[in-house]
Structures are given as C-alpha cells and as structure tokens.
C-alpha cells in the first residue's frame, strides 16, 4: 500500500480539510491496511484538525472501507485506489478499480451467504454514488462523522 496525500500537508487543495489516498496492491493484507489507513486518517482528523469525529463514524468508516475494498479486490483485476477525505461534516470514502461494470445490490435472500457488501454500505452511508470513469469505476460513500448523523431520529432510534 502506498499512501498518496492530497497535498504535502495531507489536505485537499485549497480546502484546508484532510484528504489522503493509497494505491492498494494485490496482497490480501491490503484490506487490513485499508482499514488501518481509515482509522489513522480519522484519528488524525480528530487530533490534528480538532474535528468531532465520533467513534461510531470511525467504526462505520472502517466497515465501509473493508466492504468496498473487498469488492474491488474480488471483482476487479489490477490495482485499487482508496481515497479518504473530509467534506463538510462527512467522511468521503472513494474506491476506484479498473472494472467498468457497475455493481448492483442483489435481491434480498435470507439463505444467501455472503455477497451483502453493497447492501451493507448502502444501509450505513448517508449517500452512495457509483459511476464509471474513463477507466474503471469509482464507488463513493459519504458517512457523517458526527454523533448524530444527518436525518437521525432524535429518540436515538436507528435509521
């Protein structure tokens, strides 16, 4: 895994908010490395930028990263690029891979074992975008980093 910050200081150009990306190789450890990168990124955003990153957001972001990178490693040949950034009060998780085929969530099947990754990401993210690129595709999930995500019920009930 090779980390590639947005700028020398790790921020997105002109935005002043943290951003990082990493090219993941074909090793199976890349999924664990991607989760670790996400945790380190959000911990740094919390300490270095004084952003109120909730533990819930850190946990959800690691799960989303794991699901998206696992899908990319499983279904796309070649490299995978993981990008993380702060956009407003959201964590932006983007995974690029070389396969132009767009993923779709499968129909619910209680007997199916596995292949629920996209469903999980869709349920956890505030927004999920999937788009073709000039080469391959990019899957982007937005996750609120606040204790109460946008649109959350005030009684604490899950959304």
C-alpha positions as CSV (number, residue, x, y, z in Angstrom):
1,X,0.0,0.0,0.0
2,X,1.4,3.4,-1.0
3,X,-0.2,6.5,0.7
4,X,-0.6,9.5,-1.6
5,X,-1.7,12.6,0.3
6,X,-3.7,15.3,-1.4
7,X,-1.0,17.9,-0.8
8,X,2.2,17.9,1.1
9,X,0.4,18.6,4.3
10,X,-2.3,15.9,3.6
11,X,-5.1,18.4,2.9
12,X,-7.2,18.8,-0.2
13,X,-6.0,21.6,-2.5
14,X,-7.3,24.9,-1.1
15,X,-9.9,23.3,1.2
16,X,-7.9,23.0,4.4
17,X,-9.6,19.7,5.3
18,X,-7.7,16.5,5.4
19,X,-7.6,14.1,2.4
20,X,-5.4,11.1,1.7
21,X,-5.3,8.2,-0.8
22,X,-3.5,5.0,-1.2
23,X,-2.8,2.5,-4.0
24,X,-3.5,-1.0,-2.8
25,X,-1.6,-3.9,-4.3
26,X,-2.9,-7.4,-4.8
27,X,-1.9,-8.7,-1.4
28,X,-4.7,-10.0,0.9
29,X,-3.3,-7.7,3.6
30,X,-4.5,-4.7,1.6
31,X,-7.9,-4.9,3.2
32,X,-6.5,-4.7,6.7
33,X,-4.1,-2.0,5.5
34,X,-7.1,0.0,4.1
35,X,-9.0,-0.3,7.4
36,X,-5.9,0.9,9.3
37,X,-5.5,3.8,6.9
38,X,-9.1,4.8,7.5
39,X,-8.7,4.6,11.3
40,X,-5.4,6.6,11.2
41,X,-6.9,9.2,8.9
42,X,-9.9,9.8,11.2
43,X,-7.8,9.8,14.3
44,X,-5.6,12.4,12.7
45,X,-8.6,14.4,11.7
46,X,-9.8,14.3,15.3
47,X,-6.5,15.3,16.9
48,X,-4.8,17.5,14.2
49,X,-7.9,19.3,12.9
50,X,-10.0,19.2,16.1
51,X,-12.9,17.7,14.2
52,X,-15.5,16.0,16.4
53,X,-15.1,12.5,14.8
54,X,-17.5,10.2,16.7
55,X,-16.3,6.6,17.5
56,X,-19.4,5.5,15.6
57,X,-18.2,7.2,12.5
58,X,-14.7,5.6,12.8
59,X,-16.3,2.1,13.2
60,X,-18.7,2.6,10.3
61,X,-16.0,4.1,8.1
62,X,-13.7,1.1,8.7
63,X,-16.6,-1.3,7.8
64,X,-17.4,0.6,4.6
65,X,-13.8,0.7,3.6
66,X,-13.5,-3.0,4.2
67,X,-16.6,-3.8,2.2
68,X,-15.7,-1.6,-0.8
69,X,-12.1,-2.7,-0.9
70,X,-13.1,-6.3,-0.6
71,X,-15.5,-6.0,-3.5
72,X,-12.9,-4.2,-5.7
73,X,-10.2,-6.8,-4.9
74,X,-12.7,-9.7,-5.6
75,X,-14.3,-8.5,-8.8
76,X,-11.7,-6.2,-10.5
77,X,-8.4,-7.1,-11.9
78,X,-5.4,-4.8,-11.2
79,X,-4.9,-2.0,-8.8
80,X,-7.3,-0.4,-6.4
81,X,-7.1,3.2,-5.1
82,X,-8.7,4.2,-1.8
83,X,-9.3,7.9,-1.2
84,X,-10.5,9.4,2.1
85,X,-11.5,13.0,2.7
86,X,-13.5,15.2,4.9
87,X,-16.3,17.1,3.1
88,X,-18.3,19.3,5.3
89,X,-19.4,17.1,8.2
90,X,-19.0,13.9,6.2
91,X,-16.2,11.4,5.7
92,X,-15.9,10.7,2.0
93,X,-14.7,7.1,1.2
94,X,-14.0,6.5,-2.5
95,X,-12.7,3.3,-4.0
96,X,-11.6,3.2,-7.7
97,X,-10.9,0.0,-9.5
98,X,-10.3,-1.0,-13.2
99,X,-13.5,-2.9,-13.9
100,X,-16.1,-0.7,-15.7
101,X,-19.0,-3.0,-14.7
102,X,-21.2,-1.1,-12.1
103,X,-22.1,-3.2,-9.0
104,X,-25.7,-3.6,-8.0
105,X,-27.2,-4.8,-4.8
106,X,-28.7,-8.2,-5.1
107,X,-32.3,-9.1,-4.1
108,X,-32.8,-10.0,-0.5
109,X,-32.3,-13.7,0.1
110,X,-32.1,-14.9,3.7
111,X,-30.5,-18.1,2.5
112,X,-27.6,-16.4,0.7
113,X,-24.3,-16.5,2.5
114,X,-22.1,-13.5,1.6
115,X,-22.4,-11.0,-1.2
116,X,-24.1,-8.4,1.0
117,X,-21.3,-5.8,0.9
118,X,-23.1,-3.2,-1.2
119,X,-26.3,-3.7,0.8
120,X,-24.3,-3.0,4.0
121,X,-22.6,0.1,2.6
122,X,-25.9,1.4,1.3
123,X,-27.5,0.9,4.7
124,X,-24.6,2.7,6.6
125,X,-23.8,5.6,4.3
126,X,-25.7,8.9,4.1
127,X,-25.1,8.8,0.3
128,X,-23.7,6.2,-2.1
129,X,-22.6,7.1,-5.6
130,X,-21.3,4.7,-8.2
131,X,-20.0,6.0,-11.5
132,X,-18.0,4.9,-14.5
133,X,-14.6,6.6,-15.0
134,X,-12.6,6.9,-18.2
135,X,-11.0,3.7,-17.0
136,X,-12.9,1.5,-14.5
137,X,-15.3,2.9,-11.9
138,X,-15.5,4.8,-8.6
139,X,-17.7,3.9,-5.7
140,X,-18.1,6.8,-3.2
141,X,-19.8,6.6,0.2
142,X,-20.5,9.6,2.5
143,X,-20.6,8.9,6.2
144,X,-21.5,11.5,8.8
145,X,-18.7,11.9,11.3
146,X,-21.0,13.5,13.9
147,X,-22.5,11.6,16.9
148,X,-26.0,12.2,15.4
149,X,-25.9,11.7,11.6
150,X,-27.9,14.0,9.3
151,X,-31.5,12.9,9.4
152,X,-31.1,10.8,12.5
153,X,-34.1,10.3,14.7
154,X,-34.0,12.4,17.9
155,X,-35.1,9.5,20.1
156,X,-31.9,7.6,19.2
157,X,-33.7,5.0,17.1
158,X,-31.7,3.6,14.2
159,X,-32.5,5.0,10.8
